């Protein structure tokens, strides 16, 4: 028996990873700090999440160049990678299947990707 791919196991076991992918797909907030606040995560926990999500190539981080030289911090943006987009489609299929088998599975809530 072969082991499951690590990125699949990680994302399935971490609801905050599902939510991160869903937030980035919406595109309304991609700035690093804004996404962290939307997820209501502690900075170190968010760093760990991004470490794994970037390591599995589900999320990409890019810095944008300011128009003029400045001593302030460089804006950092998060974006969904093609693999992250495929993972999100897979998760939506899981959510759809969970809805159809809600009673048999004994689930109270099946809105796994809901982002508050």
N, C-alpha and C positions, 0 to 999 in steps of 0.2 A: 504494500500500500504506500503510495507516495504522499508526501506532506502537502498540505494546501499552501498556496502562495502566501507569503508573509503579509503583503499589503492587504490582501483580502481578509485575513485573520485579524489584523490590527484594526481595520476600519469596522468590521462587524462587531468587534468587542468594545468600541469606543464611540458612544453616541455623539460626543462632541466633534468627532471627525466627520460624522454624517452632517451635522449642523454646519460645520465649516465649509464643506463642499457646497451645501445648499445656499449659504450666504454668498459665496463667491460666484455662484452661477447667476444669482439675481443681479450682480454687478452694481448694486446701489452703493455698496461700501466696500472698497478694496484697500483702503489705507490700513496699514498694520494695526495701529492703535484703535481705530474705529472698529475693525473686525474683532479685536480682542474684547472690546467693551460690549459689542453686540452679543458675543458668546458669554459674557459675564464670567470670564476666566481670570484667575490670578496670573500675573505676568510670567512667573516661572512655569506654571502649568501650560500656559499658551506656548512658551518657548519649546517645551518638550513635545507638545502636539505638533508644532511646525517642524521640529527636528525629524520626527518620524514621517510626517506627510511629505516633506521635501525629499527625504531619503528614499521613499517609495515612488517618487516622481508623480505625486498626486496634486501637488501645489507648487507653484513657482513664486519666487520672491524677486522683485526687481526694484531698483532705485531709479527715480526720475531726476533728471538734471534740471535744477532751477534755471530760469532764464538768465538771471544775473548772479554773479558770485555773491555768496552770503556765508556768514559764520554760523548760521543756524543749521539744524539737523537736515539731512537730505531726506525727502519724503520717500518712504518705502511702501510699495504696493504688493499685494498678494493677488495671484491669478490662478485660475484653474488650468491645469495642464490637460492635454488630450486624454491621458490615462485617468486623470481625476474626473473628467467629464464622462468617460465610459463607466467609471465606478459609480458615479451618481445615477446614471441610467440603470445600472444593475440594482442599486439600492431602491430606486423607485419601483422596479419590478418586484423586489422583495416586499415592499410596502403594499403594493397592489395585491399580491398573493396573500399577505397577512390579512388584508381586509376581507378577501373572499373566504378565508378559513377562520375568521375571528372566533366564532363560537366553539369550533372544534379544538382550537388551540388554547381557548380560555384566556384570551387577551382582553384586557380592559381598554387599552388604547392601542391603536395601530398607526397613528400618525407619527411614524418614526422620524420623518424628515421635517416635521414642523419646526419652524424657527420663530420664536416669540419676538 
